[in-house]
């Protein structure tokens, strides 16, 4: 099990280094190499990978060791340690590829928001007889969902600023796609079930809004 975990951890570290064992806790650096480090913030006790990445180490020399089954003591490889390592990988990706990680996360949150919209629409349509009101409430719920997770994960670097101003700005930016979503859903619901109409609405709204919403949000709402 330890061997499998080690191999998986090494595979996850491949975007950063070709080192055969980036999880080793026995390491040495030159002082001038260490001084190159920028924004050190490792998660957990495995600092080797953090230093390799943030000290910009391209040439890492390794001395082989014999890795065998533990005879004494207990392994520190717990579920908590594995979770911390996953968090660490995400942080390092944010450090090396901040824009790519931000955009992929934004798209993933948007996909989950589409599902939330359809669920919310089925609920609001069953509660309110006024269709346009049901659609508007479902859009607002999905938009608020997206805001919460986008602010936390897609635009992590801006979380220290006012959440109120972020929310207002985010809603204003996303109103373009939201309007498309509303009109398409409202038009299709006359001849289709409300959830089917909502699917087409969120499809058109997301297609039009995802690029616009991301770049305008990044430049104006969640700017560094």
Residue, then its C-alpha position, 0 to 999 in steps of 0.5 A: x500500500x505504501x508503494x502504491x501511494x508513493x507511485x501515485x504521489x510521484x505521478x501527481x508531481x510529474x507536472x513539476x519535476x522528473x525527480x523519481x522520489x519528490x516525496x523524500x524527506x531527506x534533502x539538501x540545498x545550496x544557500x543561494x538556491x534556497x534564497x530564490x524561493x518565492x511564497x513558500x507555503x507548503x501543506x503538511x510535512x513534505x517540503x521537498x516538492x515545495x522547495x524544488x518548485x519554488x526554488x526553480x530547481x531544474x537539476x536534482x541529483x538523487x542518491x538511491x535508497x533501499x525501500x522495504x516494508x516497515x519493521x518498526x514504528x507506524x507510517x505517517x501516511x494517513x488519509x489526512x496526509x494524503x488530503x494535505x498532499x492533494x491540497x499541496x498539489x493544487x497550490x503548486x499548480x496555482x503557483x506554476x499555472x495560475x491562469x490555466x487553473x483559474x479558468x479550468x476551475x471556473x469552467x468546472x464550477x459553471x458546469x456544476x452551476x448548470x446542474x444546480x440551475x436545473x434542480x432549482x428550476x424544477x423546484x421553483x416551477x413547482x412552487x410558483x405559478x408565475x413562470x418568469x419568477x420561477x426562472x429568475x429565482x433559479x438563475x439567482x440561486x445558480x449564480x449565487x452558487x457559482x459566486x461562492x465556489x468561484x470566489x473560493x477556488x477560481x479566484x482564490x487570490x482575491x478573497x481578502x477583499x470585500x465579499x459584498x462588492x465581489x458579489x455585486x460585480x459578479x452578478x453584473x458581469x454574469x447578467x449577460x449570460x443570465x439574460x440569454x438563459x432567461x429568454x431562451x428558457x422562457x421561450x422554450x417552456x411554452x412547448x416543452x417541460x420547464x426542465x427541458x426548456x431550462x436545459x436549452x436556456x443554460x446551454x445557450x447562456x453558458x456558451x455565450x457567457x463562459x468566456x466573457x464572464x471569466x475574463x471580465x470577472x478576472x479583469x474587473x471583479x477579482x483583479x489582483 
